[in-house]
């Protein structure tokens, strides 16, 4: 489990529940403690495709987040482009979430 002392920021996740006439529909936001790194990196979306993550969020393993969800931190809104489990020896220790540009 990621230590609480490292999770000093708050990340609001709005789960995508489908498409409507005006675009994507999202559920009410759920806030999680997180650590945010605002550095760009390439993340693998599929076997043949990569995307640019504008920021990376580290969350606890029990956070409910999926690709396509909307994430907000410090007034900036991102799209979740990748979710990777950080496995330890006996269990999943946390999640590494790639945050891309809104609408990208």
Biopython code that builds the backbone (N, CA, C, O; Angstrom):
import numpy as np
from Bio.PDB.StructureBuilder import StructureBuilder

atoms = [
    (1, "UNK", "N", (0.850, -1.183, 0.000)),
    (1, "UNK", "CA", (0.000, 0.000, 0.000)),
    (1, "UNK", "C", (0.890, 1.239, 0.000)),
    (1, "UNK", "O", (1.899, 1.293, 0.703)),
    (2, "UNK", "N", (0.505, 2.225, -0.793)),
    (2, "UNK", "CA", (1.259, 3.476, -0.844)),
    (2, "UNK", "C", (1.053, 4.214, 0.476)),
    (2, "UNK", "O", (-0.086, 4.370, 0.916)),
    (3, "UNK", "N", (2.141, 4.677, 1.126)),
    (3, "UNK", "CA", (2.005, 5.380, 2.405)),
    (3, "UNK", "C", (1.207, 6.677, 2.277)),
    (3, "UNK", "O", (1.330, 7.392, 1.283)),
    (4, "UNK", "N", (0.399, 6.970, 3.275)),
    (4, "UNK", "CA", (-0.445, 8.165, 3.284)),
    (4, "UNK", "C", (0.388, 9.438, 3.169)),
    (4, "UNK", "O", (-0.064, 10.413, 2.569)),
    (5, "UNK", "N", (1.586, 9.449, 3.726)),
    (5, "UNK", "CA", (2.434, 10.640, 3.687)),
    (5, "UNK", "C", (2.802, 11.041, 2.261)),
    (5, "UNK", "O", (3.108, 12.207, 2.010)),
    (6, "UNK", "N", (2.776, 10.099, 1.326)),
    (6, "UNK", "CA", (3.099, 10.416, -0.065)),
    (6, "UNK", "C", (1.911, 10.932, -0.860)),
    (6, "UNK", "O", (2.088, 11.540, -1.915)),
    (7, "UNK", "N", (0.708, 10.698, -0.366)),
    (7, "UNK", "CA", (-0.507, 11.070, -1.085)),
    (7, "UNK", "C", (-1.040, 12.394, -0.538)),
    (7, "UNK", "O", (-1.990, 12.412, 0.245)),
    (8, "UNK", "N", (-0.428, 13.491, -0.953)),
    (8, "UNK", "CA", (-0.737, 14.808, -0.380)),
    (8, "UNK", "C", (-1.710, 15.634, -1.196)),
    (8, "UNK", "O", (-2.125, 16.702, -0.748)),
    (9, "UNK", "N", (-2.085, 15.179, -2.369)),
    (9, "UNK", "CA", (-3.017, 15.917, -3.209)),
    (9, "UNK", "C", (-4.333, 15.157, -3.298)),
    (9, "UNK", "O", (-4.427, 14.005, -2.875)),
    (10, "UNK", "N", (-5.345, 15.813, -3.853)),
    (10, "UNK", "CA", (-6.669, 15.200, -4.019)),
    (10, "UNK", "C", (-6.989, 15.143, -5.505)),
    (10, "UNK", "O", (-6.836, 16.133, -6.221)),
    (11, "UNK", "N", (-7.433, 13.982, -5.962)),
    (11, "UNK", "CA", (-7.796, 13.769, -7.352)),
    (11, "UNK", "C", (-9.261, 13.377, -7.415)),
    (11, "UNK", "O", (-9.673, 12.394, -6.799)),
    (12, "UNK", "N", (-10.051, 14.147, -8.161)),
    (12, "UNK", "CA", (-11.479, 13.854, -8.326)),
    (12, "UNK", "C", (-11.659, 13.062, -9.611)),
    (12, "UNK", "O", (-11.245, 13.509, -10.680)),
    (13, "UNK", "N", (-12.276, 11.889, -9.513)),
    (13, "UNK", "CA", (-12.533, 11.025, -10.654)),
    (13, "UNK", "C", (-14.026, 10.992, -10.936)),
    (13, "UNK", "O", (-14.828, 10.715, -10.045)),
    (14, "UNK", "N", (-14.396, 11.277, -12.182)),
    (14, "UNK", "CA", (-15.785, 11.164, -12.630)),
    (14, "UNK", "C", (-15.854, 9.996, -13.613)),
    (14, "UNK", "O", (-15.293, 10.071, -14.706)),
    (15, "UNK", "N", (-16.529, 8.931, -13.232)),
    (15, "UNK", "CA", (-16.623, 7.739, -14.072)),
    (15, "UNK", "C", (-17.488, 8.005, -15.290)),
    (15, "UNK", "O", (-18.560, 8.600, -15.182)),
    (16, "UNK", "N", (-17.022, 7.564, -16.442)),
    (16, "UNK", "CA", (-17.782, 7.704, -17.687)),
    (16, "UNK", "C", (-18.861, 6.632, -17.710)),
    (16, "UNK", "O", (-18.572, 5.446, -17.555)),
    (17, "UNK", "N", (-20.099, 7.053, -17.903)),
    (17, "UNK", "CA", (-21.185, 6.075, -17.920)),
    (17, "UNK", "C", (-21.829, 5.923, -19.284)),
    (17, "UNK", "O", (-22.874, 5.282, -19.403)),
    (18, "UNK", "N", (-21.229, 6.499, -20.312)),
    (18, "UNK", "CA", (-21.737, 6.323, -21.664)),
    (18, "UNK", "C", (-21.731, 7.611, -22.456)),
    (18, "UNK", "O", (-21.222, 8.639, -22.010)),
    (19, "UNK", "N", (-22.311, 7.529, -23.652)),
    (19, "UNK", "CA", (-22.384, 8.677, -24.549)),
    (19, "UNK", "C", (-23.816, 9.163, -24.657)),
    (19, "UNK", "O", (-24.750, 8.365, -24.737)),
    (20, "UNK", "N", (-23.980, 10.462, -24.660)),
    (20, "UNK", "CA", (-25.290, 11.076, -24.861)),
    (20, "UNK", "C", (-25.271, 11.909, -26.131)),
    (20, "UNK", "O", (-24.286, 11.894, -26.868)),
    (21, "UNK", "N", (-26.333, 12.624, -26.388)),
    (21, "UNK", "CA", (-26.424, 13.452, -27.585)),
    (21, "UNK", "C", (-25.390, 14.569, -27.584)),
    (21, "UNK", "O", (-24.928, 14.987, -28.646)),
    (22, "UNK", "N", (-25.023, 15.058, -26.401)),
    (22, "UNK", "CA", (-24.072, 16.162, -26.302)),
    (22, "UNK", "C", (-22.660, 15.690, -25.966)),
    (22, "UNK", "O", (-21.793, 16.519, -25.688)),
    (23, "UNK", "N", (-22.405, 14.387, -25.985)),
    (23, "UNK", "CA", (-21.076, 13.871, -25.676)),
    (23, "UNK", "C", (-21.120, 12.889, -24.530)),
    (23, "UNK", "O", (-22.162, 12.306, -24.230)),
    (24, "UNK", "N", (-19.977, 12.712, -23.890)),
    (24, "UNK", "CA", (-19.854, 11.740, -22.809)),
    (24, "UNK", "C", (-20.653, 12.165, -21.577)),
    (24, "UNK", "O", (-20.757, 13.352, -21.268)),
    (25, "UNK", "N", (-21.210, 11.184, -20.888)),
    (25, "UNK", "CA", (-21.940, 11.410, -19.633)),
    (25, "UNK", "C", (-21.105, 10.861, -18.488)),
    (25, "UNK", "O", (-20.548, 9.768, -18.585)),
    (26, "UNK", "N", (-21.019, 11.624, -17.405)),
    (26, "UNK", "CA", (-20.182, 11.240, -16.265)),
    (26, "UNK", "C", (-21.011, 11.186, -14.986)),
    (26, "UNK", "O", (-21.991, 11.912, -14.824)),
    (27, "UNK", "N", (-20.590, 10.308, -14.087)),
    (27, "UNK", "CA", (-21.223, 10.219, -12.771)),
    (27, "UNK", "C", (-20.660, 11.306, -11.868)),
    (27, "UNK", "O", (-19.735, 12.020, -12.255)),
    (28, "UNK", "N", (-21.215, 11.436, -10.664)),
    (28, "UNK", "CA", (-20.724, 12.422, -9.692)),
    (28, "UNK", "C", (-19.276, 12.084, -9.327)),
    (28, "UNK", "O", (-18.907, 10.910, -9.286)),
    (29, "UNK", "N", (-18.453, 13.106, -9.061)),
    (29, "UNK", "CA", (-17.042, 12.841, -8.771)),
    (29, "UNK", "C", (-16.816, 12.171, -7.416)),
    (29, "UNK", "O", (-17.527, 12.421, -6.443)),
    (30, "UNK", "N", (-15.806, 11.317, -7.395)),
    (30, "UNK", "CA", (-15.315, 10.694, -6.165)),
    (30, "UNK", "C", (-13.883, 11.160, -5.980)),
    (30, "UNK", "O", (-13.094, 11.115, -6.924)),
    (31, "UNK", "N", (-13.534, 11.604, -4.782)),
    (31, "UNK", "CA", (-12.211, 12.168, -4.529)),
    (31, "UNK", "C", (-11.325, 11.151, -3.818)),
    (31, "UNK", "O", (-11.746, 10.489, -2.870)),
    (32, "UNK", "N", (-10.081, 11.044, -4.301)),
    (32, "UNK", "CA", (-9.103, 10.113, -3.740)),
    (32, "UNK", "C", (-7.825, 10.861, -3.390)),
    (32, "UNK", "O", (-7.471, 11.827, -4.067)),
    (33, "UNK", "N", (-7.125, 10.429, -2.337)),
    (33, "UNK", "CA", (-5.788, 10.976, -2.090)),
    (33, "UNK", "C", (-4.840, 10.467, -3.178)),
    (33, "UNK", "O", (-4.920, 9.310, -3.590)),
    (34, "UNK", "N", (-3.944, 11.341, -3.637)),
    (34, "UNK", "CA", (-3.077, 10.977, -4.758)),
    (34, "UNK", "C", (-1.752, 11.724, -4.687)),
    (34, "UNK", "O", (-1.587, 12.685, -3.935)),
    (35, "UNK", "N", (-0.823, 11.248, -5.491)),
    (35, "UNK", "CA", (0.420, 11.976, -5.743)),
    (35, "UNK", "C", (0.440, 12.249, -7.238)),
    (35, "UNK", "O", (0.313, 11.323, -8.039)),
    (36, "UNK", "N", (0.599, 13.510, -7.621)),
    (36, "UNK", "CA", (0.554, 13.910, -9.020)),
    (36, "UNK", "C", (1.938, 14.363, -9.454)),
    (36, "UNK", "O", (2.576, 15.175, -8.783)),
    (37, "UNK", "N", (2.395, 13.836, -10.574)),
    (37, "UNK", "CA", (3.639, 14.280, -11.205)),
    (37, "UNK", "C", (3.278, 14.884, -12.549)),
    (37, "UNK", "O", (2.719, 14.197, -13.403)),
    (38, "UNK", "N", (3.582, 16.137, -12.748)),
    (38, "UNK", "CA", (3.251, 16.818, -13.998)),
    (38, "UNK", "C", (4.423, 16.731, -14.978)),
    (38, "UNK", "O", (5.044, 17.742, -15.309)),
    (39, "UNK", "N", (4.711, 15.536, -15.427)),
    (39, "UNK", "CA", (5.736, 15.309, -16.430)),
    (39, "UNK", "C", (5.122, 14.495, -17.562)),
    (39, "UNK", "O", (4.338, 13.576, -17.321)),
    (40, "UNK", "N", (5.475, 14.830, -18.780)),
    (40, "UNK", "CA", (4.940, 14.098, -19.927)),
    (40, "UNK", "C", (5.673, 12.778, -20.084)),
    (40, "UNK", "O", (6.879, 12.681, -19.853)),
    (41, "UNK", "N", (4.906, 11.752, -20.486)),
    (41, "UNK", "CA", (5.508, 10.463, -20.809)),
    (41, "UNK", "C", (4.592, 9.731, -21.773)),
    (41, "UNK", "O", (3.394, 10.007, -21.841)),
    (42, "UNK", "N", (5.161, 8.806, -22.509)),
    (42, "UNK", "CA", (4.384, 7.979, -23.417)),
    (42, "UNK", "C", (3.822, 6.793, -22.654)),
    (42, "UNK", "O", (4.526, 6.164, -21.864)),
    (43, "UNK", "N", (2.558, 6.492, -22.890)),
    (43, "UNK", "CA", (1.925, 5.323, -22.278)),
    (43, "UNK", "C", (1.338, 4.461, -23.386)),
    (43, "UNK", "O", (0.825, 4.972, -24.381)),
    (44, "UNK", "N", (1.419, 3.164, -23.203)),
    (44, "UNK", "CA", (0.892, 2.229, -24.197)),
    (44, "UNK", "C", (-0.610, 2.087, -24.010)),
    (44, "UNK", "O", (-1.074, 1.673, -22.947)),
    (45, "UNK", "N", (-1.372, 2.433, -25.049)),
    (45, "UNK", "CA", (-2.827, 2.354, -25.029)),
    (45, "UNK", "C", (-3.271, 0.973, -25.494)),
    (45, "UNK", "O", (-4.083, 0.319, -24.839)),
    (46, "UNK", "N", (-2.738, 0.538, -26.618)),
    (46, "UNK", "CA", (-2.958, -0.813, -27.126)),
    (46, "UNK", "C", (-1.598, -1.364, -27.530)),
    (46, "UNK", "O", (-0.572, -0.710, -27.346)),
    (47, "UNK", "N", (-1.599, -2.559, -28.076)),
    (47, "UNK", "CA", (-0.333, -3.159, -28.491)),
    (47, "UNK", "C", (0.361, -2.331, -29.567)),
    (47, "UNK", "O", (1.590, -2.307, -29.643)),
    (48, "UNK", "N", (-0.434, -1.650, -30.403)),
    (48, "UNK", "CA", (0.126, -0.895, -31.522)),
    (48, "UNK", "C", (0.086, 0.616, -31.349)),
    (48, "UNK", "O", (0.591, 1.336, -32.210)),
    (49, "UNK", "N", (-0.496, 1.119, -30.269)),
    (49, "UNK", "CA", (-0.678, 2.568, -30.137)),
    (49, "UNK", "C", (-0.171, 3.081, -28.793)),
    (49, "UNK", "O", (-0.238, 2.395, -27.773)),
    (50, "UNK", "N", (0.333, 4.298, -28.829)),
    (50, "UNK", "CA", (0.758, 4.979, -27.609)),
    (50, "UNK", "C", (0.062, 6.326, -27.531)),
    (50, "UNK", "O", (-0.404, 6.851, -28.542)),
    (51, "UNK", "N", (-0.007, 6.884, -26.331)),
    (51, "UNK", "CA", (-0.587, 8.210, -26.114)),
    (51, "UNK", "C", (0.349, 8.992, -25.205)),
    (51, "UNK", "O", (1.178, 8.411, -24.503)),
    (52, "UNK", "N", (0.215, 10.293, -25.221)),
    (52, "UNK", "CA", (1.019, 11.154, -24.354)),
    (52, "UNK", "C", (0.230, 11.444, -23.091)),
    (52, "UNK", "O", (-0.895, 11.942, -23.151)),
    (53, "UNK", "N", (0.819, 11.133, -21.957)),
    (53, "UNK", "CA", (0.233, 11.479, -20.671)),
    (53, "UNK", "C", (0.857, 12.790, -20.216)),
    (53, "UNK", "O", (2.077, 12.891, -20.086)),
    (54, "UNK", "N", (0.023, 13.790, -19.976)),
    (54, "UNK", "CA", (0.498, 15.106, -19.535)),
    (54, "UNK", "C", (0.893, 15.082, -18.063)),
    (54, "UNK", "O", (1.716, 15.884, -17.624)),
    (55, "UNK", "N", (0.308, 14.165, -17.305)),
    (55, "UNK", "CA", (0.601, 14.021, -15.880)),
    (55, "UNK", "C", (0.391, 12.560, -15.494)),
    (55, "UNK", "O", (-0.279, 11.806, -16.199)),
    (56, "UNK", "N", (0.970, 12.181, -14.371)),
    (56, "UNK", "CA", (0.808, 10.831, -13.845)),
    (56, "UNK", "C", (0.318, 10.934, -12.414)),
    (56, "UNK", "O", (0.869, 11.692, -11.615)),
    (57, "UNK", "N", (-0.719, 10.170, -12.090)),
    (57, "UNK", "CA", (-1.260, 10.145, -10.729)),
    (57, "UNK", "C", (-0.988, 8.774, -10.129)),
    (57, "UNK", "O", (-1.156, 7.751, -10.792)),
    (58, "UNK", "N", (-0.572, 8.763, -8.884)),
    (58, "UNK", "CA", (-0.380, 7.522, -8.132)),
    (58, "UNK", "C", (-1.476, 7.466, -7.074)),
    (58, "UNK", "O", (-1.616, 8.375, -6.256)),
    (59, "UNK", "N", (-2.251, 6.381, -7.105)),
    (59, "UNK", "CA", (-3.395, 6.211, -6.210)),
    (59, "UNK", "C", (-3.275, 4.891, -5.469)),
    (59, "UNK", "O", (-2.483, 4.024, -5.837)),
    (60, "UNK", "N", (-4.063, 4.754, -4.432)),
    (60, "UNK", "CA", (-4.152, 3.470, -3.737)),
    (60, "UNK", "C", (-4.834, 2.447, -4.637)),
    (60, "UNK", "O", (-5.553, 2.809, -5.568)),
    (61, "UNK", "N", (-4.606, 1.188, -4.356)),
    (61, "UNK", "CA", (-5.112, 0.104, -5.206)),
    (61, "UNK", "C", (-6.635, 0.001, -5.205)),
    (61, "UNK", "O", (-7.206, -0.550, -6.147)),
    (62, "UNK", "N", (-7.303, 0.509, -4.186)),
    (62, "UNK", "CA", (-8.757, 0.386, -4.107)),
    (62, "UNK", "C", (-9.505, 1.520, -4.818)),
    (62, "UNK", "O", (-10.733, 1.575, -4.750)),
    (63, "UNK", "N", (-8.798, 2.415, -5.489)),
    (63, "UNK", "CA", (-9.441, 3.516, -6.212)),
    (63, "UNK", "C", (-10.140, 2.974, -7.456)),
    (63, "UNK", "O", (-9.591, 2.140, -8.175)),
    (64, "UNK", "N", (-11.352, 3.457, -7.698)),
    (64, "UNK", "CA", (-12.130, 3.042, -8.869)),
    (64, "UNK", "C", (-11.858, 4.017, -10.003)),
    (64, "UNK", "O", (-12.415, 5.114, -10.033)),
    (65, "UNK", "N", (-11.008, 3.618, -10.928)),
    (65, "UNK", "CA", (-10.652, 4.470, -12.062)),
    (65, "UNK", "C", (-10.458, 3.578, -13.287)),
    (65, "UNK", "O", (-9.917, 2.476, -13.192)),
    (66, "UNK", "N", (-10.912, 4.077, -14.441)),
    (66, "UNK", "CA", (-10.805, 3.320, -15.687)),
    (66, "UNK", "C", (-10.467, 4.281, -16.826)),
    (66, "UNK", "O", (-10.670, 5.491, -16.723)),
    (67, "UNK", "N", (-9.957, 3.721, -17.893)),
    (67, "UNK", "CA", (-9.647, 4.518, -19.083)),
    (67, "UNK", "C", (-10.941, 5.154, -19.593)),
    (67, "UNK", "O", (-11.970, 4.485, -19.693)),
    (68, "UNK", "N", (-10.883, 6.443, -19.915)),
    (68, "UNK", "CA", (-12.051, 7.174, -20.388)),
    (68, "UNK", "C", (-12.702, 8.027, -19.320)),
    (68, "UNK", "O", (-13.519, 8.891, -19.637)),
    (69, "UNK", "N", (-12.356, 7.802, -18.054)),
    (69, "UNK", "CA", (-12.903, 8.623, -16.980)),
    (69, "UNK", "C", (-12.318, 10.032, -17.055)),
    (69, "UNK", "O", (-11.301, 10.256, -17.713)),
    (70, "UNK", "N", (-12.963, 10.970, -16.381)),
    (70, "UNK", "CA", (-12.497, 12.355, -16.314)),
    (70, "UNK", "C", (-11.884, 12.574, -14.933)),
    (70, "UNK", "O", (-12.460, 12.177, -13.920)),
    (71, "UNK", "N", (-10.714, 13.208, -14.902)),
    (71, "UNK", "CA", (-10.002, 13.447, -13.643)),
    (71, "UNK", "C", (-9.715, 14.938, -13.502)),
    (71, "UNK", "O", (-9.355, 15.602, -14.474)),
    (72, "UNK", "N", (-9.878, 15.462, -12.277)),
    (72, "UNK", "CA", (-9.614, 16.874, -12.002)),
    (72, "UNK", "C", (-8.701, 16.977, -10.795)),
    (72, "UNK", "O", (-8.950, 16.362, -9.758)),
    (73, "UNK", "N", (-7.634, 17.763, -10.940)),
    (73, "UNK", "CA", (-6.713, 18.036, -9.845)),
    (73, "UNK", "C", (-6.265, 19.490, -9.949)),
    (73, "UNK", "O", (-5.858, 19.947, -11.018)),
    (74, "UNK", "N", (-6.342, 20.201, -8.855)),
    (74, "UNK", "CA", (-5.927, 21.609, -8.782)),
    (74, "UNK", "C", (-6.538, 22.450, -9.896)),
    (74, "UNK", "O", (-5.865, 23.307, -10.469)),
    (75, "UNK", "N", (-7.808, 22.210, -10.203)),
    (75, "UNK", "CA", (-8.503, 22.991, -11.204)),
    (75, "UNK", "C", (-8.252, 22.584, -12.644)),
    (75, "UNK", "O", (-8.862, 23.152, -13.550)),
    (76, "UNK", "N", (-7.377, 21.623, -12.885)),
    (76, "UNK", "CA", (-7.105, 21.144, -14.238)),
    (76, "UNK", "C", (-7.865, 19.847, -14.472)),
    (76, "UNK", "O", (-7.906, 18.968, -13.611)),
    (77, "UNK", "N", (-8.466, 19.746, -15.655)),
    (77, "UNK", "CA", (-9.236, 18.561, -15.999)),
    (77, "UNK", "C", (-8.487, 17.752, -17.055)),
    (77, "UNK", "O", (-7.986, 18.299, -18.038)),
    (78, "UNK", "N", (-8.421, 16.450, -16.835)),
    (78, "UNK", "CA", (-7.725, 15.526, -17.724)),
    (78, "UNK", "C", (-8.645, 14.366, -18.077)),
    (78, "UNK", "O", (-9.676, 14.156, -17.438)),
    (79, "UNK", "N", (-8.257, 13.616, -19.103)),
    (79, "UNK", "CA", (-8.878, 12.339, -19.421)),
    (79, "UNK", "C", (-7.919, 11.239, -18.988)),
    (79, "UNK", "O", (-6.705, 11.372, -19.141)),
    (80, "UNK", "N", (-8.456, 10.165, -18.452)),
    (80, "UNK", "CA", (-7.625, 9.028, -18.067)),
    (80, "UNK", "C", (-7.295, 8.252, -19.333)),
    (80, "UNK", "O", (-8.194, 7.742, -20.002)),
    (81, "UNK", "N", (-5.991, 8.158, -19.670)),
    (81, "UNK", "CA", (-5.574, 7.461, -20.890)),
    (81, "UNK", "C", (-4.973, 6.091, -20.606)),
    (81, "UNK", "O", (-4.887, 5.260, -21.509)),
    (82, "UNK", "N", (-4.552, 5.840, -19.357)),
    (82, "UNK", "CA", (-3.972, 4.540, -19.018)),
    (82, "UNK", "C", (-4.077, 4.312, -17.525)),
    (82, "UNK", "O", (-3.957, 5.246, -16.732)),
    (83, "UNK", "N", (-4.303, 3.056, -17.144)),
    (83, "UNK", "CA", (-4.319, 2.653, -15.735)),
    (83, "UNK", "C", (-3.449, 1.407, -15.619)),
    (83, "UNK", "O", (-3.682, 0.410, -16.302)),
    (84, "UNK", "N", (-2.449, 1.473, -14.754)),
    (84, "UNK", "CA", (-1.516, 0.366, -14.580)),
    (84, "UNK", "C", (-1.438, 0.001, -13.097)),
    (84, "UNK", "O", (-1.256, 0.868, -12.243)),
    (85, "UNK", "N", (-1.577, -1.281, -12.807)),
    (85, "UNK", "CA", (-1.453, -1.756, -11.427)),
    (85, "UNK", "C", (0.022, -1.865, -11.064)),
    (85, "UNK", "O", (0.831, -2.365, -11.846)),
    (86, "UNK", "N", (0.361, -1.391, -9.867)),
    (86, "UNK", "CA", (1.719, -1.506, -9.352)),
    (86, "UNK", "C", (1.741, -2.705, -8.404)),
    (86, "UNK", "O", (1.348, -2.604, -7.242)),
    (87, "UNK", "N", (2.201, -3.828, -8.918)),
    (87, "UNK", "CA", (2.170, -5.065, -8.149)),
    (87, "UNK", "C", (3.367, -5.183, -7.223)),
    (87, "UNK", "O", (4.502, -4.903, -7.611)),
    (88, "UNK", "N", (3.096, -5.602, -5.990)),
    (88, "UNK", "CA", (4.130, -5.913, -5.021)),
    (88, "UNK", "C", (4.350, -7.413, -4.990)),
    (88, "UNK", "O", (3.932, -8.122, -5.905)),
    (89, "UNK", "N", (4.996, -7.897, -3.958)),
    (89, "UNK", "CA", (5.248, -9.331, -3.851)),
    (89, "UNK", "C", (3.978, -10.131, -3.589)),
    (89, "UNK", "O", (3.810, -11.222, -4.134)),
    (90, "UNK", "N", (3.089, -9.603, -2.768)),
    (90, "UNK", "CA", (1.906, -10.360, -2.364)),
    (90, "UNK", "C", (0.593, -9.773, -2.846)),
    (90, "UNK", "O", (-0.419, -10.473, -2.870)),
    (91, "UNK", "N", (0.584, -8.506, -3.228)),
    (91, "UNK", "CA", (-0.668, -7.854, -3.610)),
    (91, "UNK", "C", (-0.372, -6.634, -4.476)),
    (91, "UNK", "O", (0.783, -6.249, -4.661)),
    (92, "UNK", "N", (-1.424, -6.045, -4.995)),
    (92, "UNK", "CA", (-1.300, -4.794, -5.743)),
    (92, "UNK", "C", (-1.095, -3.663, -4.741)),
    (92, "UNK", "O", (-1.903, -3.478, -3.831)),
    (93, "UNK", "N", (-0.019, -2.913, -4.912)),
    (93, "UNK", "CA", (0.331, -1.854, -3.964)),
    (93, "UNK", "C", (-0.316, -0.518, -4.306)),
    (93, "UNK", "O", (-0.537, 0.302, -3.416)),
    (94, "UNK", "N", (-0.622, -0.287, -5.573)),
    (94, "UNK", "CA", (-1.216, 0.983, -5.964)),
    (94, "UNK", "C", (-1.521, 0.990, -7.448)),
    (94, "UNK", "O", (-1.388, -0.026, -8.131)),
    (95, "UNK", "N", (-1.933, 2.158, -7.939)),
    (95, "UNK", "CA", (-2.251, 2.349, -9.350)),
    (95, "UNK", "C", (-1.453, 3.525, -9.897)),
    (95, "UNK", "O", (-1.292, 4.544, -9.225)),
    (96, "UNK", "N", (-0.956, 3.379, -11.115)),
    (96, "UNK", "CA", (-0.320, 4.481, -11.839)),
    (96, "UNK", "C", (-1.285, 4.858, -12.956)),
    (96, "UNK", "O", (-1.573, 4.041, -13.831)),
    (97, "UNK", "N", (-1.787, 6.091, -12.932)),
    (97, "UNK", "CA", (-2.823, 6.539, -13.856)),
    (97, "UNK", "C", (-2.245, 7.622, -14.759)),
    (97, "UNK", "O", (-1.786, 8.661, -14.283)),
    (98, "UNK", "N", (-2.273, 7.369, -16.069)),
    (98, "UNK", "CA", (-1.837, 8.357, -17.037)),
    (98, "UNK", "C", (-2.961, 9.331, -17.351)),
    (98, "UNK", "O", (-4.059, 8.915, -17.719)),
    (99, "UNK", "N", (-2.694, 10.622, -17.208)),
    (99, "UNK", "CA", (-3.700, 11.664, -17.424)),
    (99, "UNK", "C", (-3.345, 12.446, -18.675)),
    (99, "UNK", "O", (-2.289, 13.076, -18.742)),
    (100, "UNK", "N", (-4.229, 12.406, -19.670)),
    (100, "UNK", "CA", (-3.998, 13.095, -20.934)),
    (100, "UNK", "C", (-4.827, 14.354, -21.043)),
    (100, "UNK", "O", (-5.628, 14.675, -20.165)),
    (101, "UNK", "N", (-4.622, 15.049, -22.122)),
    (101, "UNK", "CA", (-5.391, 16.264, -22.367)),
    (101, "UNK", "C", (-6.856, 15.963, -22.482)),
    (101, "UNK", "O", (-7.252, 14.904, -22.968)),
    (102, "UNK", "N", (-7.647, 16.883, -22.040)),
    (102, "UNK", "CA", (-9.119, 16.763, -22.099)),
    (102, "UNK", "C", (-9.553, 16.685, -23.543)),
    (102, "UNK", "O", (-9.226, 17.566, -24.338)),
    (103, "UNK", "N", (-10.284, 15.644, -23.894)),
    (103, "UNK", "CA", (-10.783, 15.483, -25.254)),
    (103, "UNK", "C", (-9.815, 14.815, -26.195)),
    (103, "UNK", "O", (-10.148, 14.598, -27.360)),
    (104, "UNK", "N", (-8.615, 14.478, -25.727)),
    (104, "UNK", "CA", (-7.632, 13.838, -26.597)),
    (104, "UNK", "C", (-7.746, 12.346, -26.547)),
    (104, "UNK", "O", (-6.991, 11.646, -27.222)),
]
sb = StructureBuilder()
sb.init_structure("model")
sb.init_model(0)
sb.init_chain("A")
sb.init_seg("    ")
for serial, (resi, resn, name, xyz) in enumerate(atoms, 1):
    if name == "N":
        sb.init_residue(resn, " ", resi, " ")
    sb.init_atom(name, np.array(xyz, "f"), 0.0, 1.0, " ", f" {name:<3s}", serial, name[0])
structure = sb.get_structure()
